[in-house]
Amino acid sequence: MAHFSNLSRRKFVWGMTCTCGTLFLPSCADVAMSDRKQFNILSDDFLYSKTFPAYENFKSQTKLITGTSEYDNIVKIGYDIRDAINVYYANQGVEDPTKNFQWEFVLVDDDQTKNAWCMPGGKIAFYSGILPIAKNDDGIASIMGHEIAHAVARHSAERASRSILMDAGTYALQRFVLGTSLTGYSRDLYNQLRQLGLELPFSRSQESEADYLGLIFMSLAGYDTEESYKVWERMKEDMGGKSPAEFWSTHPSPDNRIQKLKGWVPEVNSKYPPVKT
């Protein structure tokens, strides 16, 4: 009997699953710049029909900063990364995963919120509270690259698709195996096991993937990748050196992120040098 390595076995299983996609998985796709396969049953058109109006609603109900040097800088750095991604894929002669994005950037007037996010399709928001953590253009590029990476990798669609699949599995378990619905303690235990065993680890893996892809994007745009882990050093300091235990969190710990980013920097600098835009 032939011996398969763990990697070969995973590729074999995924290959069979994708080949039989009409029976099991409606969509198997490669994540951009990654060897990882992902399950996604939601089209971009469907997602954009939901998220673009939500972004417009968010803007209408939020105090935004416009017409300032800080806002102009956010937009410039965002477009620097956008252009670098476009040029990289054009140079590679492969399809650009951002070709149907409708890029937009806003700066939210909220000094208490240290956050940024990107909706599917390139709809990005920075909060003014994150700017001292970013500290400089390279820090902003690191955060921007990470958020854009979530959209490029279709992480929102993947999470929603997995949730639909798990809900279907739960229904099948109750109807065809147990013959009854989970209630009370059994349902609480099942939900906790699902969260701790599947949902939280998957969320952390997406965050790590976005860290790696974001590092690539900022490098392609000509920003200093060394700043990527320094942002997390500053974030850790701002948190008083404390953070929730990683096991219970949707995100890797700052220490974990710092260590991984430091290890990725030499590889990314070598493989993905700045492109001419």
PyMOL commands that set and color helices and strands:
alter all, ss='L'
color gray80, all
select helices_A, chain A and resi 6-19+44-60+69-92+128-134+137-152+155-178+184-220+227-238+246-248+254-271
alter helices_A, ss='H'
color red, helices_A
select strands_A, chain A and resi 28-30+37-39+64-65+104-108+116-119+123-127
alter strands_A, ss='S'
color yellow, strands_A
deselect
rebuild
show_as cartoon
